[in-house]
Amino acid sequence: MASPSKDFDTIERTADSLIENASGIDRQLLSKSLQETLIHCSGFAADLTPEELRKRVRQYLRREGSRLVIQRFLSSYFFNFIWFQTSESFRTQASTTAEFENDMESVQAHCEKIVAETWKSFERTKRALDLPGARQLVRTLEERLRGKT
């Protein structure tokens, strides 16, 4: 049986190729979030060739649309960012592993909800998701996560 790190080699390399200009913790968070998104889009398949991954992602995009891929990535990224900053605090406050896992799932659910609500607001503006639009979407997400809106 192959090791988990070897199983998802193609996904890891693909994610890393998409963020070649990022560095440090930003690179790690982006890579993890992209890998999670690609794993979901690929149907949680391991040991894919680059061609098989491309095919599965294209099928997912045709079936579900780019909106869901972007939302999944944003939810994953914001969760990973927040969890990186706060997990140790949650760990020290949790009295059991189950409580810690519940806290993690709760944070993840909040991130998904905030991303979905922010996305709906963004769609109502009829603005294209070009680079300035994406920056505005991310700023709005950050504000909502901080409780400013």
PEDAPE-V392965 format. One record per residue. N is the residue number from 1. SS is DSSP state (hx for helix, st for strand, lp for the rest). PHI is phi in whole degrees, -180 to 180 (NA if undefined). Layout:
# PEDAPE-V392965
{{N;SS;PHI} {N;SS;PHI}}
This chain:
# PEDAPE-V392965
{{1;lp;NA} {2;lp;-76} {3;lp;-75} {4;hx;-56} {5;hx;-66} {6;hx;-76} {7;hx;-58} {8;lp;-106} {9;hx;-55} {10;hx;-62} {11;hx;-66} {12;hx;-63} {13;hx;-64} {14;hx;-64} {15;hx;-60} {16;hx;-64} {17;hx;-69} {18;hx;-82} {19;lp;-125} {20;lp;-60} {21;lp;-91} {22;lp;-85} {23;lp;-145} {24;hx;63} {25;hx;-66} {26;hx;-59} {27;hx;-63} {28;hx;-64} {29;hx;-68} {30;hx;-63} {31;hx;-61} {32;hx;-59} {33;hx;-67} {34;hx;-65} {35;hx;-61} {36;hx;-61} {37;hx;-66} {38;hx;-65} {39;hx;-61} {40;hx;-63} {41;hx;-64} {42;lp;-84} {43;lp;78} {44;lp;62} {45;lp;-85} {46;lp;-106} {47;lp;57} {48;lp;-87} {49;lp;-78} {50;hx;-56} {51;hx;-66} {52;hx;-65} {53;hx;-63} {54;hx;-57} {55;hx;-62} {56;hx;-66} {57;hx;-66} {58;hx;-61} {59;hx;-61} {60;hx;-63} {61;hx;-62} {62;hx;-64} {63;hx;-76} {64;hx;-106} {65;lp;90} {66;hx;-69} {67;hx;-55} {68;hx;-69} {69;hx;-66} {70;hx;-65} {71;hx;-62} {72;hx;-63} {73;hx;-62} {74;hx;-62} {75;hx;-61} {76;hx;-64} {77;hx;-63} {78;hx;-66} {79;hx;-62} {80;hx;-60} {81;hx;-64} {82;hx;-65} {83;hx;-65} {84;hx;-60} {85;hx;-78} {86;hx;-119} {87;hx;-59} {88;hx;-65} {89;hx;-64} {90;hx;-63} {91;hx;-63} {92;hx;-72} {93;hx;-86} {94;lp;-77} {95;lp;-89} {96;lp;-140} {97;hx;-62} {98;hx;-62} {99;hx;-65} {100;hx;-61} {101;hx;-64} {102;hx;-63} {103;hx;-61} {104;hx;-63} {105;hx;-65} {106;hx;-66} {107;hx;-62} {108;hx;-62} {109;hx;-62} {110;hx;-64} {111;hx;-61} {112;hx;-62} {113;hx;-65} {114;hx;-64} {115;hx;-63} {116;hx;-62} {117;hx;-67} {118;hx;-66} {119;hx;-61} {120;hx;-60} {121;hx;-62} {122;hx;-64} {123;hx;-62} {124;hx;-64} {125;lp;-76} {126;lp;61} {127;lp;-82} {128;lp;-72} {129;lp;-89} {130;lp;-89} {131;hx;-60} {132;hx;-63} {133;hx;-65} {134;hx;-64} {135;hx;-62} {136;hx;-65} {137;hx;-59} {138;hx;-66} {139;hx;-61} {140;hx;-63} {141;hx;-61} {142;hx;-60} {143;hx;-63} {144;hx;-67} {145;hx;-66} {146;lp;-86} {147;lp;80} {148;lp;-89} {149;lp;-131}}
